[in-house]
Amino acid sequence: MPASPAIRRRSVPLPATVIKKLLELSREARSGVLDVDGEGVCTVIYILRGVPMFAEEGTLGETLGRILMREKVLTEAQYAQIIDRMTSSVMGAEQMRFGEVAIALGFLTPEQVNEALAKQVRRKIIRCIELENPTCVFRDAADQLEGIARYPCAVEPLVLRAVRHMFTEERITRILEGSADRYPELSAPADEVSVRFKMDPAETAFLKTLDRTQNVFQLIFSAPIDGLHASQLLAVLLVADAIHLHDEPPPDSLQDGAPVAVLVGGPDDPDAALPPGFDLSGASSRIDRPSSADPEPASHSTPTPPTERRAHVPGDAVRAAARHRLARRLARPKTPARAGRPRVATQSTPAPKSIPPPTKQARLRAEQLFKNGQVHVRNERWPLALQDLQHAVRLYPGAMEYQLYADWARFQTLTDPHEMAMLRNELEEQATQALRQDKQMAFAHHVLGQVKLMQGEEKAALRSFRTAMKLDSNDRVAARYYRMLSRKLS
């Protein structure tokens, strides 16, 4: 059916590439393998009739054992014992083998392993959705689905969960850019859409307002939920083709005296792009009109024309500012990205070489050495730590966490101030890059805290140590620095 002339189609920006592909495969009930590559990590998602069933590779933080340790289901000693047992036999899928060994040693029940594997699959897919600039390629390879474990993940609820928890205001703005004055309308009944995405009651109530009578601005300002939450829902629905964007509201809604959103002020005006009839807290209010019942303004001898009137700023300044900022950004026309300075190849910056993936045996041995090195780090036995960690890096050169630990151990053995300063800068870059791969990598937060402390940025160091301490309760050093800085800065 051809689209209504009142609807303008728009291409979905790059940040929604993985979401769009997963939803497309779900609608078409395709079977095969989706390869997602981003931030130096490749994840393979196995899809059966449109439903993701299993996922392989990804970051070290997404391995089954790491997830179980993070959730306190396994202790570090139990994890190390499982890895030791696994190195004697590497037959079968690595994650399935981990579960089998954990059950055989009496550390886990089959139910715990199945629950953890299902959670691992969801985590890997969510990380793929979270990637900023990924590439994804689908292969019609149904034969590769034979023999894989099956932990089905409904796509739409997973997408909503990922966007709700992971997408920042910046990313949401890029998806909704140019839609500020458009009028969304659901492509299916609200209750049906709510069931598909497994929305909560507040989100379902918001869905029922998407009837083309309010534009995106008005919806963000008047939503009963948080403004960013409302914009996240709109972004998900737009990418999923669950809403149509119209240029105008329904003809029968354009009655004399009805509120009409207009853009006021210039691009630098703090009240630019504010829909008349809405205050900054998100509560709907009447249109300001001269009336005999209205009191005379205290600071003006003549009433301000309605089209120039500014909305009253309420008391909830934080919520108001967030909604206002988001709405202003959505109102700005899309501008082409400025070309960056071209990179010039030099002899000191050779082209990156592809690193072949390690064998299962090498991966397991590297993890074994890493755990040994980690114990040495915690006990500040730096030469021993450096030896084990560098060996782990040689076996598994693509593991960023191994490299970060090894370089931190090397930093502790240096005595030359110039070398230490150079490596300190490298450590900061490495930790930042590691967190782009895995925001829950506790040691990356720890290293950033140490670097910020050396640079005199104590508040930033405090935040990093606090995060490291929360993610890794065994990090006594982070806890010690956090207590010290808290006392000093209080």
C-alpha positions, 0 to 999 in steps of 0.5 A: 500500500503506498504511503500517505502523502502526509508521511515523509520517509526517512533513512535511519542513521548509522547508530541504529544499524544493528537494531534495524538488521535484527528487527528486519531478520525477525520480521522476515523470519530468516535463519542464518548467522549475523556477524557484528564487528565493532570496537575490535570485537567480532560477535557471531549471532545465530538466528533461527526463523528470526529469533536469536538463539546463541552468540559466540565470541564477544569480549572477555567480560561476556564469557560465561565464567566472568558473568558467573563470578561478577554475579557472585555465583562462582568464587574466583577460586572455583573459576580458576579450578574450572579453567585448570580442568578445562585445559586438559580437554578442549572438545566441544563448545567452550562455554558449554564445556565450562558449564559441564565442568562446573556441574561435574565439580559440584559448583553449579546445578544444570539449572544455574548453567542454563540460566547463565547461558541464556543471560550470556546470550542476551548480554552479547546481543545487547553489547552489539546493539550498544556499539556506536559504529558497528558493521553487520553482515548476515549470512544465509547459513542455516546449516551452521545452526545445527548442533548449537545451544538454543536460548531464544531471545525475542528481538523487540523486548531486547532492543527496547531494553538495550536502548532504555539502559544504554543509549545516551541523549546524544545517540537518541538525538541522532536517531530522532534528528529532524523529527521535532515538528512531526506528528507520530502515529502508531502503526498498530493498536497501542496494546498490541505494540506494548505486548510485542515490546513487553512494555510496562504500564507507564510506557503503555500509557505513553503509547496511547498518546501517539495518535498524531495529535501532538508532535515529537516536541509536545510529546517529550514535554508532556509525557508522564514519564521522563523526557529522555525515557520518552525520547528513547521509546520514540526512537525504538518505535521509529527504527522498528517502523512501529510509528509513522511520522506525519507532517501535520496533525489530523485535519479535525484537530486543527480547530480555532483556538487549539494549541499549535506548536511553533518555534520561537527565538533563534538557535541560541535562544534558551527558549528556542523550540519550546512549544507554546502551551507547555512549561518546562516540567512537562506539564501541559498548560493553557496558551497565554492569551490576553483576558480580562480575567488575567492579572496585569503583568507586573513588569510590562505596561502592555501584554506580550503577544502570544507568539512571543510569550515564553513559558514559565520555568517551574521549580524542577529545574533539573528535569526541565533543563534535560527536557528543554535541552533534548527538545532544542537539539531535536529542533536543529536541522541536520548539519553535515559532519565536518571533515576531520584532518586526514591521517597521513601514513608514516613509517612510525604508524604502519597499517594495522595487521589482522591478528588470527584468533587463538586456538581454544587451547591457547585461550584457556591457557591465556586465561589461566596465566591471566588469573595467576597474574591477577593474583600477583597484581593484587599482592603487588608482586610486580615482576611475577605478575609481568611474567605471567601477564605478558605470556597471556598477551602472547597467547591471546594478543586480541584480549584488551584486558590482558594487555591493560594488566600487563602494561600496568604491571610493567609501569610498576617496574619502571624507574625512568620518569620519562618512560613512566610518563609515556606509558602513563599516557598509553595506559589512559588511552588503553583504559578508555578504549577497553571501556568502550568494549566493556563498560563493566571492566573493573580494572579499566576503571581502576587504571583510569583512577590511578592515572587521574590521581597522578594527573592531580584530577582527584574528583575524576579519580574518586569517581573511577575508584568508586566504580571499580570498587563496585564492580570488583569487591576484591579490589582492595586498592581501589577501596583504599584510594576511594576512602582516602579521597573521600575524606580529603574532598569532603 
